[in-house]
Amino acid sequence: MATGLVGCASSPPKQFTRSADEFTPCSSAPHCVSSQAPRDSSKYVEPLRFAGATVAAARQALLKALYEADNARVERTEERFVHVTFRTTTGFVDDVAFLIQPEAQIIDVKSSSRIGYYDFNVNRKRVEHLRARFNALLDTPS
């Protein structure tokens, strides 16, 4: 079960972002996926989409999905940025960052292992699982 909610008013941390709208790129190792990677890249994953929903509803659905996720800890949450860590069953920590892009009605996502080379598709599967839960929560009237 996810724990912890830390609110801050500062910019997203530089280790995750280049700017308020852009993640740092994935490294060359195959343990990272990002919705901002080139579409023809093996690192590309679709962003979360919330067309037809408000930014507030999308943010609420995202946070609920994260709090319900196994082995997740919400480390930092801001108006447009969320950072979560996931601890794998083998004890490794993975970082997942989200950038809410209100104008495009998407939430960009980057999921990466902190150490190691291969992740055996864990980061991609995690993003797809979170996407499914996010979509289900957006479709459920509150």
Disulfide bonds with the S-S distance in Angstrom:
Cys26-Cys32 2.07
